Structures are given as C-alpha cells and as structure tokens.
Amino acid sequence: MPTVSGCAFPRILSNSIPAWKPRRGNTCAEAAPPPRASRPTDEDDGMNETTGTAAGDVVERVERAIERLAVVRAAIGEVIYGQESVVERTLVTLLSGGHGLLVGVPGLAKTRLVETLGIVLGLDARRVQFTPDLMPSDILGSEVLDQAADGTRSFRFIQGPIFAQLLMADEINRASPRTQSALLQAMQEIHVTVAGRRHDLPRPFHVLATQNPLEQEGTYPLPEAQLDRFLMQIDVDYPSIEAERQILTATTGPTAPVARPVLGGVDLVDLQALVRLMPVGERIVDAILALIRSTRPLAPGEAGGHDDPARHVAWGPGPRAGQALMLTVRARALLQGRLAPDLDDVAALAEPVLQHRMALTFAARADGITVHDVVAHAASRIG
C-alpha cells in the first residue's frame, strides 16, 4: 500500500476517473457526481514527504476539494461553452497561485471567461483596458494632496485598480513598456511601492492578461522579464462546431446566461494551500528536470545529437519554469480527481508553461521549426 510520510492511505479509492462534463442548466443536485480522488499509481513511488499533515487528512481534503471544483466547473460551463482545455488551464493557473496570459484572436470570449471566473470564484475583480496613453499611476494609484478644515495639508494615497483579487489586463501589449513594467513588482511580490511607501495587495492576487496575436501595429511586445512572470501562456483557439452551435442558440435569445458565485477568496486560498500539500513522485520530478534542461541551449563546446531539441534553442527556461510545472501538474491532478500527478500531466502542461519562456535560433526558424515543435519533441522524450 503506498504511503505518504509513513502513513497508509485510509481507504481504497478508484483508479478509474470517468470524464465528468457538466451540462448546462444542471443544479448541484442534478449534476452527475464528481469523481473521487484516485490513489497514486506506480509512477508515484518515492513521493516527497508531506510535512505536518497526515496522509489521511490530505486525502479527505482532496475529496472535498474535488466536489467543490466540480461545482465550479459546472457553473463556468453554464456561461462558457466549449473551450474545456482553456477553462482547465486557467483554473490550473489560479489553483497554482499564478498569473495567466490568454492569447487569441478577438471574439473568442477571453474577456468573458475572466469575468465569469471572477464571479464564480467570488473574487473582487477589476478590468483595465490597456492603451498607448495608459500611465503607471492609472494602474497602481497615486497620492493626492488633501487639506483639512484647520488648513493642514497631507498626502493621501488613492488605490488604483490593481488593488483587486483578480485583475484583468485587457490587450496588455497595447500599453507602453513603462506601463507594462508597473505590473512587474506586483505580480512577483504581491505589493506595490508608490512614493517610497509599500502597499500590500489583497490575497489572493492574480493577473489574467489578454493579448491579440494578429494585430501588431501600435503594440509593444512584452519583455522577457514580464513574460516569465506569467505561470502559463494559454492559447485560445476557435470553438468546435458543437460549442459554436450552443453559443448561437444560447446567447441570442431573450435571456443571456449569467454566472453565479460558488466559492470565495478564502476558499481559493485554501485550495492553493492544498495543491502544495499534494505529493509528487520522484519520477515526476525527474521528468520535469529532464524536460526543462532539454529545452535550454547547448553549453559552449557541447555537441548535441541530431535528435536533441536543445540544438534549436537560442535561450530557454530557467528554474522558475520548473517551479511552475511542479505546481501546475498537482493542480491539474486535483481538477481531474487524482491525489498525485503523473507523466501525462507533465506532457499536457509542457507547452503552456514553456512556450513563452524560450526562443529558437535563426537556423531553426529558417527551417520552419516552431516552439511548439521543440516542446512537443522534448515532452515525447520524458518518462
């Protein structure tokens, strides 16, 4: 029997997790029951210790979390049709405590998704439309001079829209680099500094930014330092024909679907803490290390093989990418009803975690090789 911290799991759990898809209009009582947490497989041998928490308690918390997340996904599915992969990756980003960059052409419900997440997760959400004339103070806030009744004057700080639990940065690449950099400290350190004074941001704090990959006139590409702050780049593609049919019939009638709150900010913080308690097998850690290191450029004098993806890389991901994978594979396992991640989670999240953290050589680009090709090839070699 697998153990965590020397404790046997207190019950036998199903290894088979059926795909559970909410149907629009179902209530919590009507919806199909979510899957129970599955036991770790053989791939999870050699798990890291879960310090300070008994294995049985973790299993119980995971089972309760799976039920709550199933209701969350059902509530999102009542408003967002199709795009299951996009919804899953965005939820994984939030459960991991990170920030996400949604990239897609206009009209694919990126803004709608972020608004729906804010309502369903019960977060204080705000939206900023990034434009070329947007200033840092428009995001962070500014100090104003107040005069009291007795004539004394003092400065008072007025908080900007960044003081929210979920900030939507719409079309982030339309703002100047100066304004984009205003997000750097906030995204990494969860506080801002204005006039030499530190102002803490509320917890949880997440930035979900959108970007249009087609129209580049009048835009400013995000610098590498800011791209690295995003846990994942989530590509939003066109919906399937079934989802698009549902969109046409459901959104053009007399009433439009409305999101409903399910969780609160405190609940999300608890789920994020649970994700960090989930065990990770040594085989998964080795796979993450192999994946990250195979997508970095070759060292000087090192001759990579013909099948080595590193020979196409000009610069690659740093340790922060490995940290992102360690968290996201756990969050994805939790969303899918498993107690521990497996190699499929690593392969599934390799591209959204790595694609914005690397660049290819000129020779690779001249040969028509893409970042997607390199990451897919590197992911196929793990295990």
C-alpha positions as CSV (number, residue, x, y, z in Angstrom):
1,M,0.0,0.0,0.0
2,P,1.5,3.4,-1.0
3,T,2.2,5.7,1.9
4,V,2.9,9.4,2.5
5,S,5.1,10.2,5.5
6,G,4.9,6.6,6.5
7,C,1.0,6.7,6.8
8,A,-1.1,4.2,4.7
9,F,-4.0,5.8,2.9
10,P,-7.1,5.1,5.0
11,R,-9.3,3.9,2.2
12,I,-9.3,2.2,-1.2
13,L,-10.1,4.7,-3.9
14,S,-10.9,4.2,-7.5
15,N,-8.1,4.4,-10.0
16,S,-10.5,5.0,-12.8
17,I,-11.6,8.6,-13.2
18,P,-14.5,8.9,-15.7
19,A,-14.7,12.2,-17.6
20,W,-17.2,14.4,-15.9
21,K,-18.7,17.1,-18.0
22,P,-21.4,19.4,-16.6
23,R,-24.4,20.0,-18.6
24,R,-25.9,23.5,-19.0
25,G,-28.8,24.1,-16.7
26,N,-27.9,21.4,-14.1
27,T,-28.1,22.4,-10.5
28,C,-25.7,20.9,-8.0
29,A,-28.2,18.3,-7.0
30,E,-28.9,17.4,-10.7
31,A,-25.3,17.3,-11.8
32,A,-23.5,13.9,-12.2
33,P,-21.4,13.3,-9.1
34,P,-17.8,14.2,-9.5
35,P,-15.1,11.5,-9.4
36,R,-13.5,10.6,-6.2
37,A,-9.8,11.0,-5.7
38,S,-7.8,8.2,-7.1
39,R,-4.9,6.6,-5.4
40,P,-1.4,7.2,-6.6
41,T,-0.2,4.8,-9.3
42,D,3.2,3.1,-9.5
43,E,4.6,6.2,-11.1
44,D,4.2,8.0,-7.7
45,D,6.6,5.7,-5.8
46,G,9.2,7.6,-3.9
47,M,6.9,10.5,-3.0
48,N,8.2,13.6,-1.3
49,E,7.1,13.9,2.4
50,T,4.0,15.9,3.2
51,T,5.3,17.7,6.2
52,G,3.0,18.4,9.1
53,T,-0.1,16.9,7.6
54,A,-1.2,13.2,7.9
55,A,-1.9,11.4,4.6
56,G,-5.4,10.6,5.6
57,D,-6.2,14.3,6.2
58,V,-4.8,15.2,2.8
59,V,-7.0,12.6,1.1
60,E,-10.1,13.8,2.9
61,R,-9.3,17.4,1.9
62,V,-8.7,16.4,-1.7
63,E,-12.0,14.6,-1.9
64,R,-13.9,17.6,-0.6
65,A,-11.9,19.9,-3.0
66,I,-12.8,17.7,-6.0
67,E,-16.5,18.1,-5.2
68,R,-16.2,21.8,-4.9
69,L,-14.2,22.2,-8.1
70,A,-16.8,20.1,-9.9
71,V,-19.4,22.6,-8.9
72,V,-17.1,25.4,-10.1
73,R,-16.6,23.9,-13.5
74,A,-20.4,23.3,-13.8
75,A,-21.0,27.0,-13.0
76,I,-18.4,28.1,-15.6
77,G,-19.9,25.7,-18.1
78,E,-23.3,27.4,-17.8
79,V,-21.7,30.6,-19.3
80,I,-18.7,29.5,-21.3
81,Y,-19.5,26.9,-23.9
82,G,-16.7,24.5,-25.1
83,Q,-13.1,25.6,-24.6
84,E,-12.6,22.9,-22.0
85,S,-8.9,23.0,-22.3
86,V,-8.7,26.8,-21.9
87,V,-11.0,26.7,-18.8
88,E,-9.0,23.9,-17.3
89,R,-5.6,25.6,-17.9
90,T,-7.0,28.9,-16.5
91,L,-8.3,27.1,-13.4
92,V,-4.9,25.3,-13.0
93,T,-3.2,28.7,-13.2
94,L,-5.3,30.1,-10.4
95,L,-5.1,27.0,-8.2
96,S,-1.3,27.2,-8.6
97,G,-1.4,30.8,-7.3
98,G,0.0,32.2,-10.6
99,H,-0.9,34.6,-13.4
100,G,-2.0,33.7,-16.9
101,L,-1.6,35.2,-20.4
102,L,-4.6,34.4,-22.7
103,V,-3.6,34.7,-26.3
104,G,-6.1,34.5,-29.1
105,V,-7.8,36.4,-31.9
106,P,-10.8,38.8,-31.0
107,G,-14.2,37.3,-30.3
108,L,-13.2,34.1,-28.5
109,A,-14.7,35.0,-25.1
110,K,-11.3,35.7,-23.4
111,T,-12.8,38.7,-21.5
112,R,-16.0,36.8,-20.8
113,L,-14.0,34.0,-19.3
114,V,-12.1,36.2,-16.9
115,E,-15.3,38.0,-15.9
116,T,-17.0,34.6,-15.3
117,L,-14.1,33.3,-13.2
118,G,-14.2,36.4,-11.0
119,I,-17.9,35.8,-10.3
120,V,-17.8,32.1,-9.9
121,L,-14.7,32.1,-7.6
122,G,-16.1,35.1,-5.6
123,L,-13.2,37.3,-6.2
124,D,-13.0,41.1,-6.2
125,A,-12.3,41.5,-9.9
126,R,-11.4,44.6,-11.9
127,R,-10.6,45.3,-15.5
128,V,-8.1,47.6,-17.1
129,Q,-8.2,48.3,-20.8
130,F,-4.5,48.8,-21.8
131,T,-4.0,51.7,-24.3
132,P,-0.8,53.5,-25.5
133,D,-1.6,56.5,-23.3
134,L,-2.2,54.5,-20.1
135,M,0.1,55.6,-17.3
136,P,1.5,53.6,-14.4
137,S,-0.5,55.6,-11.9
138,D,-3.6,54.6,-13.8
139,I,-2.9,51.1,-12.6
140,L,-1.2,51.4,-9.3
141,G,-2.8,54.6,-7.9
142,S,-1.4,57.9,-6.9
143,E,-1.1,60.3,-4.0
144,V,-3.3,63.4,-3.8
145,L,-2.8,66.5,-1.5
146,D,-5.7,66.9,1.0
147,Q,-6.4,70.0,3.0
148,A,-8.1,69.6,6.4
149,A,-10.6,72.1,7.9
150,D,-7.8,73.6,10.0
151,G,-5.7,74.3,6.9
152,T,-3.2,71.5,7.4
153,R,-2.2,69.6,4.3
154,S,-1.2,65.9,3.9
155,F,-0.9,63.4,1.2
156,R,-3.4,60.6,0.8
157,F,-2.9,57.5,-1.3
158,I,-5.8,56.6,-3.7
159,Q,-5.6,52.9,-4.7
160,G,-5.6,52.0,-8.3
161,P,-7.5,49.1,-10.0
162,I,-4.5,46.8,-9.2
163,F,-5.8,46.5,-5.6
164,A,-8.1,43.7,-6.5
165,Q,-8.0,39.9,-6.1
166,L,-8.4,39.3,-9.9
167,L,-7.1,41.9,-12.3
168,M,-7.9,41.6,-16.0
169,A,-5.3,43.4,-18.1
170,D,-7.1,43.6,-21.4
171,E,-4.8,43.8,-24.5
172,I,-1.8,44.2,-22.3
173,N,0.6,44.6,-25.3
174,R,-1.0,47.9,-26.3
175,A,0.4,49.8,-23.3
176,S,3.9,51.2,-23.3
177,P,6.8,49.3,-21.7
178,R,6.8,51.9,-18.9
179,T,3.2,51.0,-18.0
180,Q,3.8,47.3,-18.5
181,S,6.6,47.4,-16.0
182,A,4.2,48.7,-13.4
183,L,2.9,45.1,-13.1
184,L,6.3,43.5,-12.6
185,Q,6.7,44.1,-8.8
186,A,3.0,43.4,-8.1
187,M,3.0,40.1,-10.0
188,Q,6.1,38.8,-8.3
189,E,6.0,40.3,-4.8
190,I,2.2,41.0,-4.3
191,H,2.8,44.6,-3.3
192,V,3.5,47.9,-5.0
193,T,5.7,50.8,-4.0
194,V,4.4,54.4,-4.5
195,A,6.3,57.5,-3.3
196,G,8.7,55.2,-1.4
197,R,5.9,53.5,0.6
198,R,4.9,49.9,0.3
199,H,1.3,49.0,-0.2
200,D,0.3,45.3,0.1
201,L,-2.2,43.8,-2.4
202,P,-5.1,41.7,-1.3
203,R,-4.8,37.9,-1.2
204,P,-5.3,36.0,-3.4
205,F,-3.9,38.2,-6.1
206,H,-3.9,37.1,-9.8
207,V,-3.4,38.8,-13.1
208,L,-5.1,37.4,-16.2
209,A,-4.0,39.3,-19.2
210,T,-5.3,39.0,-22.8
211,Q,-3.3,39.6,-26.0
212,N,-4.2,39.6,-29.7
213,P,-1.5,37.8,-31.7
214,L,-2.6,39.2,-35.1
215,E,-2.7,42.9,-35.0
216,Q,0.8,44.1,-34.1
217,E,0.6,47.8,-35.3
218,G,0.7,50.1,-32.3
219,T,1.6,47.3,-29.9
220,Y,4.6,46.8,-27.6
221,P,5.8,43.2,-27.3
222,L,6.0,42.1,-23.7
223,P,9.6,41.9,-22.4
224,E,11.1,38.5,-21.4
225,A,11.2,39.5,-17.7
226,Q,7.4,40.1,-17.7
227,L,6.6,37.1,-19.8
228,D,8.4,35.0,-17.2
229,R,6.1,36.3,-14.5
230,F,3.1,34.6,-16.2
231,L,2.8,31.0,-15.0
232,M,1.3,29.9,-18.3
233,Q,0.5,31.2,-21.7
234,I,-2.9,29.9,-22.6
235,D,-3.7,29.8,-26.3
236,V,-7.4,30.3,-27.1
237,D,-8.5,28.6,-30.3
238,Y,-11.8,28.7,-32.2
239,P,-14.6,26.6,-30.6
240,S,-15.8,23.3,-32.0
241,I,-18.9,23.2,-34.2
242,E,-21.0,21.8,-31.3
243,A,-19.9,24.5,-28.9
244,E,-20.4,27.2,-31.5
245,R,-23.9,25.9,-32.2
246,Q,-24.6,26.2,-28.5
247,I,-23.2,29.7,-28.4
248,L,-25.5,30.8,-31.2
249,T,-28.7,29.4,-29.7
250,A,-28.0,30.3,-26.1
251,T,-26.7,33.9,-26.4
252,T,-29.2,35.2,-29.0
253,G,-32.4,34.5,-27.1
254,P,-34.4,36.7,-24.8
255,T,-32.2,35.9,-21.8
256,A,-28.5,35.5,-21.6
257,P,-26.7,33.1,-19.3
258,V,-25.5,34.7,-16.1
259,A,-22.6,33.4,-13.9
260,R,-23.3,32.6,-10.2
261,P,-20.9,32.7,-7.3
262,V,-19.7,29.3,-5.9
263,L,-16.6,30.0,-3.9
264,G,-14.9,32.9,-2.2
265,G,-11.4,34.3,-1.9
266,V,-10.7,32.4,1.3
267,D,-11.8,29.1,-0.3
268,L,-9.4,29.7,-3.2
269,V,-6.5,30.3,-0.8
270,D,-7.3,27.0,0.9
271,L,-7.3,25.2,-2.4
272,Q,-4.0,26.7,-3.3
273,A,-2.5,25.5,0.0
274,L,-3.9,22.0,-0.6
275,V,-2.2,21.9,-4.0
276,R,1.2,22.5,-2.3
277,L,0.5,19.6,0.1
278,M,-0.2,17.0,-2.7
279,P,2.7,14.5,-3.1
280,V,4.9,14.4,-6.2
281,G,6.7,11.2,-7.1
282,E,10.4,11.2,-7.8
283,R,9.8,10.0,-11.3
284,I,7.7,13.1,-12.0
285,V,10.4,15.4,-10.6
286,D,13.0,13.7,-12.8
287,A,10.7,14.1,-15.8
288,I,10.3,17.8,-15.1
289,L,14.0,18.3,-14.7
290,A,14.7,16.4,-18.0
291,L,12.1,18.4,-19.8
292,I,13.4,21.8,-18.6
293,R,17.0,21.0,-19.2
294,S,16.4,19.6,-22.7
295,T,14.8,22.9,-23.8
296,R,17.9,25.0,-22.9
297,P,20.6,25.9,-25.4
298,L,23.7,23.7,-25.5
299,A,26.7,24.7,-23.5
300,P,29.7,26.1,-25.3
301,G,31.6,23.2,-26.9
302,E,28.8,20.8,-26.3
303,A,27.7,18.8,-29.4
304,G,24.1,17.9,-29.3
305,G,22.8,14.9,-31.2
306,H,20.7,15.1,-34.3
307,D,17.6,14.3,-32.2
308,D,18.4,16.8,-29.4
309,P,15.8,19.6,-29.2
310,A,18.4,21.8,-27.4
311,R,20.3,22.4,-30.7
312,H,17.3,24.5,-31.9
313,V,17.1,26.7,-28.8
314,A,18.7,30.2,-28.5
315,W,17.6,30.8,-24.9
316,G,15.5,28.6,-22.7
317,P,13.5,28.4,-19.5
318,G,15.1,29.0,-16.1
319,P,14.3,27.3,-12.7
320,R,11.0,29.3,-12.5
321,A,9.6,27.1,-15.3
322,G,10.4,24.0,-13.2
323,Q,8.7,25.6,-10.2
324,A,5.7,26.3,-12.4
325,L,5.4,22.7,-13.6
326,M,5.7,21.4,-10.1
327,L,2.7,23.4,-9.0
328,T,0.6,23.1,-12.2
329,V,0.8,19.3,-12.5
330,R,-0.5,19.0,-9.0
331,A,-3.4,21.4,-9.7
332,R,-4.3,19.5,-12.9
333,A,-4.3,16.2,-11.0
334,L,-6.7,17.8,-8.4
335,L,-9.0,19.1,-11.1
336,Q,-9.1,15.6,-12.7
337,G,-9.8,13.8,-9.4
338,R,-6.3,12.4,-8.6
339,L,-4.3,12.6,-5.4
340,A,-0.9,12.9,-7.2
341,P,0.2,13.9,-10.7
342,D,1.5,11.6,-13.4
343,L,3.6,11.9,-16.6
344,D,0.5,12.8,-18.6
345,D,0.2,16.0,-16.6
346,V,3.8,16.9,-17.4
347,A,3.3,16.3,-21.1
348,A,0.0,18.2,-21.2
349,L,1.3,21.3,-19.4
350,A,4.7,21.4,-21.1
351,E,3.7,23.8,-23.9
352,P,1.7,26.4,-21.9
353,V,4.4,26.6,-19.3
354,L,7.4,26.7,-21.6
355,Q,6.4,28.3,-24.9
356,H,6.7,31.9,-23.6
357,R,10.0,31.2,-21.8
358,M,12.2,30.3,-24.8
359,A,13.3,31.4,-28.2
360,L,14.6,29.5,-31.2
361,T,17.8,30.0,-33.2
362,F,17.7,31.7,-36.6
363,A,18.6,28.5,-38.3
364,A,15.7,26.7,-36.6
365,R,13.2,29.4,-37.7
366,A,14.6,29.4,-41.2
367,D,13.9,25.6,-41.3
368,G,10.3,26.2,-40.3
369,I,10.7,24.8,-36.8
370,T,8.4,26.3,-34.2
371,V,8.5,26.4,-30.4
372,H,5.5,24.1,-30.4
373,D,7.6,21.5,-32.4
374,V,10.5,21.7,-30.0
375,V,8.4,21.5,-26.8
376,A,6.4,18.6,-28.2
377,H,9.6,16.7,-29.2
378,A,11.1,17.3,-25.7
379,A,7.9,16.2,-24.0
380,S,7.8,13.0,-26.0
381,R,11.2,12.0,-24.6
382,I,10.3,12.1,-21.0
383,G,9.3,9.1,-19.0
